[in-house]
Amino acid sequence: MNLNNTRQPMRFAHTGVTQYAPENTLEAYQKAAALGCEGIELDINISGDGEIICIHNKDLGHMTFGQNTGVLKEMTAAQIKQVDIPFRGAFLPPQPPVPWTEHSGGLRVPAAADDPERRVTHLITFSEFDAWLSTVPYDLTVEVEFKDVGLCPRMDEILAASKNAGRYIFFSGDWDVLEEMQAHYRAKGKPAGLRLGANIRFINEQTMDFVRRSDLYEVGLNNEAFTKADVDLLASLGVRVFSNLGDYREWWARLAPLGVTGFKTNYPEAYTAWLQSQKS
């Protein structure tokens, strides 16, 4: 079900679809595309030899359940890619937990029989992700969350050889990274089509100062932390609002009336099924 022609917010599969594969893996991204999600949100960090890796943390511990705690900046990309990432225990449940809390929405739930085949996968570089994105047959938008400073120079090299710049929104929730990103692209200029964002989470004096002096396509705001008036204010500045998670039905019902452009979710299938039930 594709929602591009409706007033519903774009569905961004948060780190891919993690009911089917470990977060930030190619299999999780492929499932998001197979479901027709309008977007994917993924995380990037950097290896010791300067390669960009699709992963949330700066070490491997949470992806291997503590079996390998290697630090990315002490490893080469080739070494990182050799580490087995288990499917077993890596999945979120098919439905959001009730009651939903800020932290329960992203917890993986180990289960003894969730993968009897004992499958493993491996992390990929952003270059490999970019190559895969070129094969996706529709306009899939990708929010790329920079998790550390120092990523822009290598990203410039990747985009120089890519045809996908117009599909990307580069953003972060780290203020040092955001300031670096804005300064970098102010000085060098952006590749054609590239958009910038910022996960500012809340509307306040500090965040609005940053918005007004920055080149931004969108901002991320926490669920329940903003109103329609906030969305309209940002729209008057040419900035769109993406909701951060909020995976529960009451929030889903409020997304369209609030006028948000996009919605990061850990449960794209459950959200889509709920939406279909509302329409029927």
N, C-alpha and C positions, 0 to 999 in steps of 0.2 A: 504493500500500500504506500504510494508516494503522495506526500502532502504538499508538494510545491505549489499546486494550484488552489490551495485553500488558505484560509486565514489562520490555520493552526501553525504553531511554531515549528521550525525545523528541528527534527530529532537528531541530536548529536550523541552517538554511542560513546559513552565515557570509557576510554581506553579499549574500545572495541566492544564486542558482545561477549561478556565474561561468563555467560551461562554455557558457553560452548568451548572456550579455550582460555588459557591464562591471559591476564591483562597485557596490553601492549605487545602482543604477538601477532604475526601475520595472519594466523588462523582467526583470531578475534576480529581483526580488521576485515578479513574476507567475509565473515559472517554478517557484519554490518552492511556491507555492500550487497550481499545476497538478499538481505531483508529490505533493501531499498531505502535505508536511512539516508536522510539528506546530508548528514555530516558524521564525522568521526572526530573525537578529541583524543589526542595522544600526547605523551610526555617524551622529552628528550634530555639526555645528559651526554657527557663527553668522555671518551676513553683516554688512556694515557698517551696514545699516539695521535690524539687530536681528531678521532673519528666520532661522528654523532651517532649515538645509540638510542633506540626507542626503549625507554625504561623510565620509571618514575623516580626511583631512589638512586643514590650515588654509590650504592653497593648492591650485591646480588642476593643478600640475605632473605628479603621478603619474597623473591621470586623462586627461591629454592627451599623455602621453609627451613632456613638455617643450615642447610647442608653445604652451601658454599657462600661464604661471607666476603668474597673478594671485593675490593674497592676498585671502581671503574678506572680511576685515574692512575692506578698502579698496575693496570692490565692493558694489553693491546686489544684492538677491536677483534682480531682473530682469536685471541684467548677468550674473550667474553662470549663470542659466538659459539665456542666449543662447549660451553657449560650447558648441561641438560636442564631444561625447565620442565618440571613435571606437570602433567595435566591433573594427576590425582590430587584432590583437595584444593584445586585452584579455582573452583567455580562458585559464582554467586547462585543462590536459589532462583527458581523461575519467577517468583513473585516477591515484591518488596515486603520486608518484615512489617508486622503490625504489632504495636505502634512503631512508626518509622521515627528514627532519630537522626541527627546530623551524622553520626558515626556509623550507625548500623547499615546505612545504604551501601557502604563500600567494603564490608567485611567478607572475606572468603570463608566458606564453610567447609572445613575438612569432613570428608565422609569416607567410611571404610570401603564402600563398593562403588564409588562414583566413577572410577575408571579401572575396571578389572584388567584391561589390556596393558596397563602400566605405560601408557604413552608418554613421550617427552617431545618437546619442541625446543627451539633455540631463538635467542633474541636476534633482531635484525638491525642493520644500520639504517639511518634515515635515507641514504642513497638507495638502498634496496626498497624501502617503502615507496620512495618517489617513482622508482621503476614500476612497481606494482600498480600505483595509482594511475599511471599512464594507460594501463589496460582496462580500467574501470569504464564501462561504456556509457555512463551518465555523469552529470555534473555534481560529483561528490565533493563537498566542501570539507576541509580539514583544519581544525583548530590545533595548532602545534604549541604546546606549553613548554617554554624554555625553563628548565629547572636549575640553571646555573648561569653565571656570567661567562663570557668568553666564547660563546657559541656562534656569534654572528659571522666572523671571518670564514669559518668552514662552511657555514650555511650559504654564504655568498658564492663559494665555489660550486656547491651543489646546484643552486638555482641557475647559475650561469650555463649549465648544461641541461637544464630541465625546461619542459614546456608546461609545467604545472603551477607556476607562480600565482596565477590567477585563481587557483583553487585553495590557496593557503591563507589562513589568518594566523599570524605569529603573535603570541601573547605570553604573559606570565602573571603570577600572583606575588612575585618577589619584587619589592620596590627597587632594589639595586639592579636587577635584570631589566625591569621596565625602563629605568632611566638610561641604562646602557643601550637598550634597543632603540629608544627614541633618538638618542644622540647619534648612534651609528647610522641610521637611515636618514637622519636630517643632514648629516655630512656627506654621505655617499649617494643618497637617492635610493628609492625602492625599485626593484625590478617591476616591470609593467604588470599591473594586476594584483600585486601583493598587498594584503591588508594587515593592519596592526590592531591588536586589542589589548585589553588590560583587565585582569580579574581584580577589580577594586573592592568587591564584596559588599560594601556599604556606601551610601551617600552621606558624605560629611564634608566639612570645609577642606580638609586635606585632599580627599579624593577628587573633589570637584575642581580644585586648583590644578591638579594633574591633568584632568580631562580637558580643561580649557586651554592648556598650553601644549597639548600633545596632538599628534596625528593619530586619530583613532577611528576605526570602523565600528568597533563594538566594545562594550564593557560587560564583564560578568558581575552579577549581583546575586547575593544569597537569597534563597527562597524565604518568603515572608518578610524580607528586609527592605522592600520597596513598594511603591504604589503606582497607580496609573499616572499620577501627576509627575512622579520621578521619570517614568518612561517618556512622557511628553516633553519634559524639560531636556532630557538628553537628546531626544529627536530634534528639538529646536537647534541643537548644536551639531546636528548631523551624525549623531552617535546612536547605534542600536543597542538593545539590551538582550543579553543572553542570561537565562536563569541557571544558577548553579544547583544541579540536582533537585532535591525536593520530591523524592519518589514516593508520593502518596496521592490518593485520588482527589482529596480536597484541593491540593495544590495544582494538580493537573487541570482541574476544572477552572482554575483562575487564570491559567496561562494566556489563553486567547483573549479574554476580556482586558487583561493588562496590556496587551499589545507587544509582548516580547517577540523578538525575531527568531531566537533559537533557544533550545532547552537541552542541557546536558543531562543524560539519564543513564543509570546503570541497568535499566529495565526497558529497553526499546520494544521488545515483543509484548511485554505486559502493558505498557503504555498504549501501544497501537491497538491491542485487543480491547482495552478499556475505551479508547476513542471510538472504535467501531461499535461498541455496545451503546455508547451514548447517541450515536447517529441513528441507530436502529430503534 
